Every structure is written in structure tokens, then in C-alpha cells.
Amino acid sequence: MNRLEICKRLEKKLTDKRYEHSIGVEYTAACLAMRYGCDVSAARQAGLLHDCAKCIPTQEKLERAKKHGLPINASELENPDLLHGKLGAYYARTKYEVENEEVLSAITWHTTGKPAMSLLDKIIFVADYIEPNRKMIFELPEIRKEAFLDIDQCVLHILKNTLEFLDGKHTVIDETTKQTYEYYMQQKNEPKE
């Protein structure tokens, strides 16, 4: 399916604000892909589709994930909105004809991250956080700059800020986010050979 067809479908499925965000993530992902030598077309596609399941009502996300046999962890049971990445990857494959496994992985993990992310996974994770339409959040200008200097450090910075923010709100923190943060902290602290 070409970009124009995807955009037409997304405009019907997403709120105006979410659609604008998706275009912003597509644009930012393309910029990061050029910077780090990643497939620009894959980055654009993943960026455009990363939130394709975001506007499905909360409980319906859970029902649809169960219906499609998607794995659901305890955090996602407690907060089904966390399922929009997994559900989004499922719909990217079945409704938007995406066959590229790297694109599907990047959509799946764009919210929580995961240990040992691919470059495209990191690009979508970061682009979702820093795209131009994002409201100003703690340290965003520094994180935006860091994204183009050291993507691994940027991923770690986003994970740290996300965990601190969620902890301060006393809300559900997905285990995968914690595991991802611990993984990248360990990577950072391991001596370079």
C-alpha cells in the first residue's frame, strides 16, 4: 500500500491531533534514519503507522488483542492503552500490507522500548518522543539535540525520564520499559573493548 493510501486511511482512523503527530514522527524518523544510515523508507513507514491503533477505545484494545491472540502482560491487562504498539503492528501487517519485520518490530516497541533494539526500533522510539508537535516536556530541547548526536544515550535519557515521570504519577509502569532501561544502563557501564 502506498503512502497516500495509508494517509487517507489513517485520517479516518485517528483524531486530527494524532494524525498530525504521526506525520511528525514520520518526518522525524526520516531525519534520524538519514543521520544514522538506516533505511529511510522503512523509518517513514514505521513512523507513519506507529500509532495506527492508538485511537481505539481502551477496553476495545484489550478485547481486540485477545481476539487476535496477541501476547498480553500484566501491565497491559491493567492499562490496555499500552497494547496500541502490539495491536498497531498487527494492523500494519493485516490492514496496511506491511511485510517488513523491522517496521513491525519498531511499531510494536515504540512506547516501551525493548532490550537490544534494532537501529530502526531506536529511531521510532526516539522520533515518537521528540517530533516537532510534541508539547514541551522536561529536558526535551536537550533530548532533541542528543537524538542526532548519540542515539543510544538519547534512548537511555528518554527511558530514565519516562520512568521518573510514571513513578511520580504513581501509574502502571510496563515491565518491558524497566528491563529496557536496565539493559541500556548495563550497556553504557560496560567497559569498551
N, CA, C and O of each residue as an XYZ file, in Angstrom:
772
protein
N       0.853     -1.184      0.000
C       0.000      0.000      0.000
C       0.894      1.241      0.000
O       1.852      1.321      0.769
N       0.582      2.196     -0.856
C       1.447      3.381     -0.925
C       1.107      4.391      0.178
O       0.091      4.281      0.865
N       1.983      5.358      0.314
C       1.859      6.338      1.403
C       0.543      7.101      1.352
O      -0.092      7.314      2.385
N       0.133      7.510      0.166
C      -1.101      8.284      0.029
C      -2.311      7.485      0.521
O      -3.174      8.026      1.213
N      -2.373      6.211      0.166
C      -3.475      5.359      0.629
C      -3.436      5.194      2.147
O      -4.472      5.234      2.812
N      -2.228      5.006      2.689
C      -2.073      4.875      4.145
C      -2.568      6.149      4.832
O      -3.308      6.083      5.814
N      -2.157      7.297      4.316
C      -2.563      8.577      4.910
C      -4.081      8.749      4.882
O      -4.676      9.198      5.861
N      -4.704      8.391      3.762
C      -6.164      8.516      3.662
C      -6.853      7.651      4.714
O      -7.818      8.083      5.345
N      -6.359      6.436      4.898
C      -6.951      5.542      5.904
C      -6.720      6.061      7.319
O      -7.626      6.062      8.152
N      -5.480      6.506      7.576
C      -5.155      6.995      8.918
C      -5.989      8.212      9.295
O      -6.411      8.351     10.442
N      -6.226      9.095      8.321
C      -7.030     10.293      8.600
C      -8.425      9.933      9.102
O      -9.014     10.669      9.893
N      -8.950      8.800      8.642
C     -10.284      8.356      9.073
C     -10.234      7.659     10.432
O     -11.225      7.659     11.162
N      -9.091      7.066     10.777
C      -8.974      6.263     11.999
C      -8.463      7.053     13.204
O      -8.715      6.672     14.347
N      -7.751      8.145     12.956
C      -7.105      8.896     14.037
C      -7.769     10.254     14.233
O      -8.413     10.779     13.325
N      -7.606     10.813     15.421
C      -8.030     12.194     15.647
C      -7.097     13.099     14.836
O      -6.021     12.669     14.422
N      -7.502     14.334     14.612
C      -6.647     15.266     13.862
C      -5.285     15.420     14.539
O      -4.247     15.432     13.877
N      -5.308     15.535     15.851
C      -4.069     15.721     16.609
C      -3.155     14.493     16.496
O      -1.941     14.628     16.344
N      -3.741     13.311     16.571
C      -2.958     12.073     16.475
C      -2.412     11.885     15.061
O      -1.299     11.390     14.881
N      -3.191     12.277     14.070
C      -2.730     12.189     12.682
C      -1.541     13.136     12.465
O      -0.538     12.761     11.857
N      -1.670     14.359     12.968
C      -0.578     15.337     12.854
C       0.682     14.806     13.560
O       1.795     14.956     13.055
N       0.491     14.188     14.726
C       1.612     13.582     15.459
C       2.271     12.493     14.606
O       3.498     12.412     14.547
N       1.475     11.670     13.957
C       2.006     10.575     13.139
C       2.837     11.105     11.972
O       3.881     10.541     11.644
N       2.378     12.181     11.351
C       3.146     12.817     10.270
C       4.459     13.373     10.835
O       5.506     13.277     10.194
N       4.395     13.953     12.036
C       5.602     14.470     12.697
C       6.601     13.371     13.006
O       7.806     13.566     12.847
N       6.115     12.213     13.449
C       7.005     11.087     13.745
C       7.605     10.540     12.448
O       8.782     10.182     12.410
N       6.803     10.477     11.397
C       7.318     10.034     10.087
C       8.479     10.936      9.652
O       9.540     10.450      9.258
N       8.269     12.236      9.728
C       9.273     13.222      9.321
C      10.547     13.097     10.180
O      11.661     13.061      9.657
N      10.358     13.031     11.488
C      11.498     12.947     12.406
C      12.252     11.638     12.224
O      13.483     11.617     12.257
N      11.514     10.544     12.030
C      12.142      9.232     11.803
C      12.984      9.258     10.528
O      14.074      8.686     10.492
N      12.486      9.914      9.489
C      13.250     10.020      8.240
C      14.551     10.782      8.471
O      15.604     10.386      7.973
N      14.475     11.874      9.227
C      15.681     12.667      9.543
C      16.699     11.835     10.317
O      17.890     11.846     10.005
N      16.216     11.111     11.335
C      17.117     10.262     12.130
C      17.691      9.125     11.284
O      18.856      8.759     11.443
N      16.885      8.571     10.394
C      17.362      7.486      9.520
C      18.484      7.990      8.615
O      19.478      7.294      8.408
N      18.326      9.192      8.080
C      19.391      9.769      7.247
C      20.647      9.985      8.079
O      21.756      9.723      7.615
N      20.474     10.458      9.296
C      21.620     10.729     10.175
C      22.394      9.456     10.508
O      23.625      9.468     10.528
N      21.671      8.343     10.772
C      22.330      7.128     11.248
C      22.486      6.044     10.181
O      22.937      4.941     10.491
N      22.123      6.337      8.935
C      22.321      5.373      7.862
C      21.351      4.204      7.903
O      21.721      3.069      7.604
N      20.119      4.484      8.271
C      19.070      3.466      8.319
C      18.187      3.625      7.073
O      18.225      4.668      6.420
N      17.409      2.616      6.747
C      16.506      2.659      5.597
C      15.451      3.750      5.820
O      14.584      3.613      6.683
N      15.529      4.819      5.045
C      14.645      5.978      5.226
C      13.190      5.604      4.951
O      12.290      6.035      5.671
N      12.964      4.816      3.926
C      11.597      4.437      3.592
C      10.957      3.595      4.694
O       9.780      3.778      5.006
N      11.717      2.680      5.283
C      11.214      1.866      6.408
C      10.932      2.753      7.616
O       9.926      2.575      8.303
N      11.819      3.705      7.871
C      11.632      4.621      9.005
C      10.368      5.464      8.807
O       9.607      5.674      9.751
N      10.150      5.938      7.597
C       8.950      6.739      7.315
C       7.690      5.897      7.518
O       6.722      6.354      8.127
N       7.708      4.681      7.010
C       6.525      3.823      7.119
C       6.214      3.499      8.582
O       5.061      3.576      9.008
N       7.246      3.139      9.347
C       7.043      2.834     10.768
C       6.575      4.069     11.526
O       5.692      3.978     12.379
N       7.162      5.223     11.221
C       6.760      6.463     11.877
C       5.315      6.820     11.587
O       4.575      7.227     12.483
N       4.916      6.667     10.336
C       3.552      6.995      9.938
C       2.533      6.080     10.608
O       1.465      6.535     11.018
N       2.859      4.787     10.722
C       1.898      3.804     11.224
C       2.019      3.485     12.717
O       1.217      2.715     13.244
N       3.004      4.064     13.403
C       3.284      3.632     14.782
C       2.068      3.735     15.716
O       1.932      2.931     16.638
N       1.200      4.701     15.487
C       0.022      4.895     16.353
C      -1.295      4.527     15.661
O      -2.350      5.036     16.038
N      -1.243      3.654     14.658
C      -2.465      3.366     13.886
C      -3.566      2.739     14.746
O      -4.734      2.770     14.359
N      -3.215      2.169     15.910
C      -4.225      1.583     16.808
C      -4.466      2.438     18.057
O      -5.189      2.021     18.961
N      -3.879      3.603     18.110
C      -3.923      4.442     19.315
C      -5.330      4.916     19.671
O      -5.660      5.008     20.853
N      -6.162      5.217     18.684
C      -7.469      5.827     18.955
C      -8.588      4.810     19.172
O      -9.755      5.189     19.273
N      -8.249      3.542     19.243
C      -9.235      2.517     19.590
C      -9.531      2.682     21.089
O      -8.599      2.832     21.879
N     -10.807      2.658     21.493
C     -11.124      2.811     22.925
C     -10.372      1.782     23.792
O     -10.113      0.656     23.366
N     -10.038      2.199     24.997
C      -9.176      1.427     25.901
C      -9.580     -0.043     26.037
O      -8.768     -0.926     25.759
N     -10.788     -0.317     26.449
C     -11.198     -1.716     26.676
C     -11.255     -2.504     25.374
O     -11.019     -3.712     25.349
N     -11.571     -1.797     24.297
C     -11.619     -2.456     22.994
C     -10.225     -2.908     22.558
O     -10.082     -3.921     21.873
N      -9.197     -2.152     22.958
C      -7.819     -2.571     22.658
C      -7.567     -3.949     23.255
O      -7.018     -4.830     22.595
N      -7.972     -4.128     24.508
C      -7.780     -5.402     25.194
C      -8.570     -6.516     24.500
O      -8.043     -7.603     24.267
N      -9.821     -6.244     24.176
C     -10.659     -7.251     23.515
C     -10.077     -7.647     22.162
O     -10.036     -8.830     21.821
N      -9.628     -6.661     21.396
C      -9.059     -6.951     20.073
C      -7.742     -7.714     20.190
O      -7.488     -8.634     19.413
N      -6.907     -7.339     21.155
C      -5.629     -8.041     21.352
C      -5.886     -9.510     21.687
O      -5.212    -10.398     21.164
N      -6.858     -9.761     22.556
C      -7.221    -11.149     22.900
C      -7.748    -11.887     21.669
O      -7.363    -13.024     21.396
N      -8.633    -11.217     20.934
C      -9.239    -11.820     19.747
C      -8.171    -12.241     18.728
O      -8.289    -13.287     18.089
N      -7.133    -11.416     18.586
C      -6.090    -11.689     17.591
C      -4.939    -12.524     18.158
O      -3.949    -12.767     17.467
N      -5.066    -12.962     19.416
C      -4.065    -13.831     20.017
C      -2.736    -13.161     20.310
O      -1.694    -13.817     20.307
N      -2.762    -11.866     20.561
C      -1.525    -11.139     20.858
C      -1.124    -11.381     22.313
O      -1.990    -11.500     23.180
N       0.182    -11.455     22.589
C       0.610    -11.630     23.981
C       0.274    -10.387     24.807
O       0.475     -9.258     24.360
N      -0.239    -10.611     26.014
C      -0.647     -9.510     26.893
C       0.007     -9.723     28.251
O      -0.206    -10.753     28.891
N       0.805     -8.753     28.692
C       1.448     -8.888     30.000
C       0.582     -8.246     31.093
O      -0.457     -7.652     30.805
N       1.019     -8.372     32.333
C       0.229     -7.878     33.477
C      -0.003     -6.367     33.395
O      -1.096     -5.892     33.704
N       1.014     -5.614     32.982
C       0.876     -4.153     32.871
C      -0.168     -3.786     31.828
O      -0.945     -2.850     32.016
N      -0.181     -4.529     30.730
C      -1.142     -4.252     29.656
C      -2.564     -4.635     30.067
O      -3.528     -4.000     29.639
N      -2.692     -5.663     30.887
C      -4.014     -6.017     31.425
C      -4.540     -4.891     32.302
O      -5.724     -4.556     32.267
N      -3.638     -4.313     33.090
C      -4.013     -3.231     33.997
C      -4.247     -1.914     33.241
O      -5.120     -1.126     33.603
N      -3.454     -1.692     32.187
C      -3.589     -0.481     31.377
C      -3.573     -0.876     29.893
O      -2.523     -0.834     29.252
N      -4.733     -1.257     29.350
C      -4.802     -1.742     27.966
C      -4.332     -0.746     26.904
O      -4.059     -1.144     25.771
N      -4.231      0.543     27.248
C      -3.717      1.505     26.267
C      -2.283      1.176     25.857
O      -1.842      1.550     24.770
N      -1.555      0.473     26.733
C      -0.185      0.062     26.398
C      -0.155     -0.925     25.231
O       0.898     -1.140     24.631
N      -1.284     -1.516     24.910
C      -1.354     -2.501     23.823
C      -1.347     -1.879     22.431
O      -1.300     -2.607     21.439
N      -1.392     -0.554     22.332
C      -1.535      0.033     20.996
C      -0.330     -0.238     20.093
O      -0.468     -0.215     18.870
N       0.837     -0.494     20.665
C       2.004     -0.837     19.845
C       1.864     -2.223     19.222
O       2.050     -2.393     18.017
N       1.539     -3.202     20.047
C       1.364     -4.578     19.548
C       0.188     -4.656     18.572
O       0.278     -5.283     17.516
N      -0.907     -4.011     18.947
C      -2.091     -4.008     18.094
C      -1.798     -3.243     16.795
O      -2.242     -3.635     15.716
N      -1.048     -2.157     16.921
C      -0.664     -1.371     15.743
C       0.165     -2.184     14.769
O      -0.040     -2.096     13.558
N       1.101     -2.977     15.278
C       1.915     -3.829     14.401
C       1.039     -4.872     13.715
O       1.224     -5.172     12.536
N       0.086     -5.418     14.460
C      -0.833     -6.397     13.884
C      -1.632     -5.756     12.730
O      -1.775     -6.357     11.664
N      -2.144     -4.549     12.948
C      -2.919     -3.874     11.908
C      -2.032     -3.391     10.755
O      -2.465     -3.373      9.603
N      -0.807     -3.005     11.065
C       0.115     -2.610      9.989
C       0.293     -3.785      9.017
O       0.324     -3.602      7.800
N       0.410     -4.991      9.583
C       0.577     -6.183      8.747
C      -0.725     -6.539      8.007
O      -0.708     -6.786      6.801
N      -1.848     -6.563      8.735
C      -3.086     -7.104      8.162
C      -3.930     -6.084      7.406
O      -4.657     -6.459      6.486
N      -3.852     -4.810      7.769
C      -4.701     -3.800      7.129
C      -3.922     -2.839      6.225
O      -4.490     -2.256      5.302
N      -2.615     -2.675      6.494
C      -1.809     -1.729      5.714
C      -0.730     -2.438      4.884
O       0.126     -1.791      4.281
N      -0.785     -3.769      4.864
C       0.068     -4.588      3.988
C       1.562     -4.441      4.233
O       2.353     -4.569      3.299
N       1.961     -4.176      5.463
C       3.378     -4.070      5.796
C       3.939     -5.478      6.028
O       3.422     -6.235      6.850
N       4.989     -5.812      5.299
C       5.612     -7.131      5.430
C       6.991     -7.058      6.082
O       7.521     -8.074      6.532
N       7.572     -5.861      6.133
C       8.915     -5.674      6.677
C       8.891     -5.899      8.199
O       8.286     -5.129      8.945
N       9.559     -6.966      8.635
C       9.560     -7.330     10.060
C      10.197     -6.248     10.934
O       9.794     -6.056     12.082
N      11.189     -5.544     10.392
C      11.816     -4.457     11.172
C      10.829     -3.320     11.429
O      10.805     -2.743     12.516
N      10.019     -3.005     10.422
C       8.994     -1.964     10.578
C       7.980     -2.412     11.634
O       7.592     -1.625     12.497
N       7.557     -3.659     11.564
C       6.575     -4.187     12.518
C       7.141     -4.201     13.938
O       6.423     -3.910     14.894
N       8.416     -4.536     14.078
C       9.066     -4.515     15.391
C       9.104     -3.088     15.947
O       8.796     -2.861     17.117
N       9.483     -2.140     15.104
C       9.573     -0.742     15.550
C       8.210     -0.223     16.019
O       8.130      0.526     16.992
N       7.145     -0.622     15.328
C       5.797     -0.219     15.744
C       5.453     -0.885     17.082
O       4.924     -0.240     17.986
N       5.757     -2.168     17.195
C       5.445     -2.921     18.421
C       6.075     -2.279     19.646
O       5.416     -2.136     20.676
N       7.334     -1.892     19.551
C       8.101     -1.466     20.733
C       8.277      0.035     20.872
O       9.091      0.475     21.683
N       7.539      0.844     20.105
C       7.804      2.283     20.104
C       7.486      2.964     21.428
O       8.012      4.046     21.691
N       6.643      2.370     22.273
C       6.289      3.006     23.547
C       7.189      2.546     24.683
O       7.700      3.365     25.447
N       7.385      1.237     24.796
C       8.141      0.688     25.930
C       9.621      0.534     25.633
O      10.440      0.486     26.552
N       9.970      0.456     24.358
C      11.313      0.034     24.006
C      11.439     -1.444     24.336
O      10.486     -2.070     24.798
N      12.622     -1.996     24.095
C      12.916     -3.377     24.482
C      14.427     -3.520     24.540
O      15.141     -2.767     23.878
N      14.927     -4.470     25.319
C      16.376     -4.692     25.320
C      16.861     -5.045     23.913
O      16.147     -5.701     23.154
N      18.067     -4.612     23.570
C      18.708     -4.930     22.285
C      17.863     -4.506     21.084
O      17.647     -5.292     20.161
N      17.393     -3.272     21.101
C      16.607     -2.755     19.977
C      17.471     -2.641     18.728
O      18.675     -2.399     18.806
N      16.826     -2.821     17.564
C      17.498     -2.561     16.292
C      17.617     -1.044     16.129
O      17.022     -0.282     16.891
N      18.385     -0.618     15.136
C      18.504      0.821     14.886
C      17.140      1.423     14.551
O      16.818      2.516     15.017
N      16.336      0.725     13.750
C      15.013      1.247     13.414
C      14.108      1.316     14.642
O      13.352      2.276     14.797
N      14.175      0.307     15.519
C      13.415      0.352     16.776
C      13.760      1.632     17.549
O      12.875      2.344     18.023
N      15.054      1.905     17.665
C      15.505      3.094     18.409
C      15.017      4.374     17.743
O      14.585      5.307     18.420
N      15.087      4.415     16.426
C      14.687      5.617     15.686
C      13.215      5.936     15.929
O      12.868      7.094     16.162
N      12.349      4.933     15.878
C      10.914      5.183     16.079
C      10.631      5.521     17.545
O       9.811      6.393     17.836
N      11.302      4.840     18.453
C      11.162      5.124     19.887
C      11.512      6.593     20.165
O      10.787      7.289     20.876
N      12.626      7.046     19.597
C      13.088      8.422     19.814
C      12.202      9.424     19.057
O      11.801     10.445     19.615
N      11.902      9.129     17.795
C      11.104     10.053     16.969
C       9.732     10.311     17.595
O       9.224     11.431     17.539
N       9.138      9.285     18.186
C       7.841      9.429     18.837
C       7.926     10.435     19.994
O       6.972     11.165     20.259
N       9.045     10.463     20.659
C       9.240     11.316     21.829
C       9.583     12.757     21.455
O       9.183     13.690     22.151
N      10.327     12.944     20.351
C      10.889     14.272     20.060
C      10.232     15.006     18.893
O      10.606     16.143     18.609
N       9.263     14.391     18.208
C       8.729     15.017     16.986
C       8.270     16.453     17.257
O       7.929     16.798     18.389
N       8.263     17.291     16.205
C       8.051     18.735     16.395
C       6.725     19.136     17.045
O       6.640     20.211     17.638
N       5.694     18.301     16.948
C       4.386     18.674     17.508
C       4.246     18.337     18.987
O       3.234     18.671     19.602
N       5.248     17.680     19.564
C       5.186     17.297     20.977
C       5.109     18.526     21.864
O       5.801     19.518     21.635
N       4.249     18.448     22.890
C       4.226     19.548     23.857
C       5.549     19.518     24.628
O       6.178     18.469     24.772
N       5.945     20.659     25.106
C       7.231     20.771     25.781
C       7.209     19.968     27.078
O       6.383     20.210     27.958
N       8.115     19.022     27.182
C       8.252     18.209     28.386
C       9.674     18.349     28.907
O      10.550     18.885     28.228
N       9.885     17.868     30.100
C      11.159     18.008     30.801
C      12.337     17.588     29.926
O      12.375     16.473     29.406
N      13.291     18.496     29.773
C      14.554     18.275     29.050
C      14.385     17.972     27.565
O      15.306     17.441     26.944
N      13.234     18.296     26.980
C      13.013     17.985     25.567
C      14.034     18.654     24.634
O      14.512     17.994     23.711
N      14.387     19.919     24.828
C      15.391     20.509     23.926
C      16.726     19.745     23.950
O      17.337     19.529     22.903
N      17.172     19.342     25.140
C      18.433     18.581     25.246
C      18.293     17.209     24.587
O      19.208     16.741     23.909
N      17.133     16.566     24.793
C      16.906     15.237     24.226
C      16.853     15.319     22.696
O      17.367     14.434     22.013
N      16.246     16.355     22.166
C      16.195     16.531     20.706
C      17.598     16.666     20.119
O      17.912     16.079     19.084
N      18.425     17.440     20.791
C      19.804     17.612     20.321
C      20.564     16.288     20.426
O      21.269     15.888     19.499
N      20.412     15.630     21.548
C      21.088     14.356     21.815
C      20.710     13.283     20.779
O      21.533     12.437     20.426
N      19.465     13.325     20.300
C      18.973     12.328     19.340
C      19.855     12.273     18.092
O      20.023     11.209     17.495
N      20.411     13.407     17.701
C      21.221     13.465     16.489
C      22.719     13.328     16.765
O      23.526     13.285     15.837
N      23.083     13.261     18.046
C      24.495     13.112     18.419
C      24.830     11.694     18.867
O      25.869     11.150     18.492
N      23.941     11.088     19.676
C      24.198      9.748     20.227
C      22.850      9.097     20.532
O      22.259      9.332     21.586
N      22.377      8.282     19.603
C      21.023      7.736     19.741
C      20.904      6.804     20.947
O      19.845      6.746     21.572
N      21.968      6.075     21.284
C      21.897      5.183     22.449
C      21.762      5.978     23.746
O      20.971      5.624     24.620
N      22.528      7.040     23.863
C      22.419      7.907     25.041
C      21.034      8.544     25.095
O      20.461      8.709     26.172
N      20.504      8.898     23.938
C      19.171      9.506     23.864
C      18.096      8.520     24.323
O      17.189      8.889     25.070
N      18.199      7.266     23.876
C      17.243      6.229     24.294
C      17.266      6.098     25.818
O      16.217      6.049     26.460
N      18.453      6.041     26.378
C      18.604      5.919     27.828
C      18.002      7.129     28.551
O      17.333      6.972     29.573
N      18.233      8.308     28.033
C      17.716      9.550     28.619
C      16.176      9.536     28.614
O      15.543      9.888     29.609
N      15.587      9.127     27.484
C      14.114      9.058     27.376
C      13.562      8.031     28.363
O      12.570      8.292     29.043
N      14.200      6.871     28.440
C      13.738      5.827     29.363
C      13.785      6.315     30.807
O      12.841      6.111     31.571
N      14.890      6.961     31.174
C      15.041      7.495     32.541
C      13.935      8.499     32.844
O      13.287      8.415     33.887
N      13.716      9.450     31.932
C      12.686     10.471     32.155
C      11.287      9.861     32.205
O      10.450     10.278     33.006
N      11.039      8.874     31.348
C       9.727      8.215     31.319
C       9.464      7.499     32.634
O       8.383      7.628     33.210
N      10.447      6.744     33.110
C      10.280      6.009     34.375
C      10.065      6.969     35.543
O       9.216      6.723     36.399
N      10.828      8.057     35.581
C      10.665      9.043     36.657
C       9.288      9.704     36.588
O       8.649      9.923     37.617
N       8.834     10.019     35.371
C       7.521     10.646     35.195
C       6.406      9.702     35.649
O       5.511     10.108     36.391
N       6.460      8.449     35.205
C       5.421      7.479     35.564
C       5.439      7.167     37.054
O       4.390      6.989     37.674
N       6.632      7.103     37.619
C       6.761      6.847     39.052
C       6.137      8.002     39.846
O       5.480      7.780     40.863
N       6.347      9.223     39.375
C       5.780     10.403     40.032
C       4.263     10.452     39.944
O       3.604     11.013     40.819
N       3.707      9.867     38.889
C       2.249      9.832     38.717
C       1.632      8.637     39.436
O       0.410      8.513     39.512
N       2.483      7.759     39.963
C       2.033      6.525     40.630
C       1.106      5.725     39.717
O       0.030      5.282     40.117
N       1.561      5.558     38.479
C       0.767      4.834     37.487
C       1.488      3.541     37.093
O       2.625      3.303     37.498
N       0.814      2.725     36.308
C       1.376      1.445     35.872
C       2.616      1.674     35.018
O       2.583      2.447     34.060
N       3.697      1.008     35.363
C       4.921      1.054     34.563
C       5.116     -0.324     33.955
O       5.220     -1.321     34.670
N       5.166     -0.371     32.637
C       5.344     -1.642     31.949
C       6.716     -2.226     32.302
O       7.729     -1.527     32.285
N       6.723     -3.519     32.620
C       7.979     -4.200     32.978
C       9.024     -4.080     31.869
O      10.221     -3.990     32.139
N       8.555     -4.078     30.617
C       9.489     -4.011     29.489
C      10.275     -2.702     29.517
O      11.458     -2.676     29.179
N       9.619     -1.622     29.918
C      10.308     -0.332     29.999
C      11.426     -0.391     31.036
O      12.530      0.097     30.793
N      11.139     -0.989     32.191
C      12.171     -1.144     33.229
C      13.331     -2.013     32.732
O      14.499     -1.675     32.923
N      12.990     -3.138     32.093
C      14.018     -4.048     31.581
C      14.877     -3.356     30.520
O      16.092     -3.548     30.458
N      14.218     -2.551     29.692
C      14.941     -1.838     28.637
C      15.907     -0.831     29.250
O      17.054     -0.722     28.816
N      15.446     -0.099     30.256
C      16.312      0.871     30.934
C      17.514      0.164     31.564
O      18.651      0.611     31.414
N      17.258     -0.938     32.267
C      18.357     -1.685     32.903
C      19.343     -2.206     31.862
O      20.554     -2.169     32.080
N      18.832     -2.686     30.740
C      19.687     -3.198     29.664
C      20.610     -2.093     29.140
O      21.815     -2.304     29.004
N      20.048     -0.920     28.846
C      20.858      0.160     28.282
C      21.788      0.797     29.319
O      22.847      1.312     28.961
N      21.408      0.767     30.583
C      22.329      1.218     31.641
C      23.532      0.280     31.706
O      24.675      0.722     31.826
N      23.260     -1.010     31.625
C      24.345     -2.002     31.657
C      25.259     -1.827     30.442
O      26.481     -1.902     30.569
N      24.668     -1.595     29.267
C      25.450     -1.372     28.051
C      26.360     -0.159     28.216
O      27.528     -0.180     27.828
N      25.800      0.894     28.797
C      26.565      2.129     28.980
C      27.730      1.910     29.939
O      28.812      2.462     29.741
N      27.510      1.103     30.983
C      28.522      0.926     32.024
C      29.549     -0.152     31.721
O      30.556     -0.265     32.419
N      29.300     -0.955     30.671
C      30.282     -1.982     30.320
C      31.498     -1.325     29.692
O      31.364     -0.435     28.853
N      32.692     -1.765     30.100
C      33.899     -1.157     29.517
C      33.985     -1.446     28.021
O      33.681     -2.554     27.577
N      34.396     -0.454     27.255
C      34.558     -0.603     25.809
C      35.856     -1.355     25.530
O      36.880     -1.121     26.172
N      35.789     -2.260     24.563
C      36.995     -3.058     24.235
C      37.892     -2.301     23.284
O      38.946     -2.805     22.896
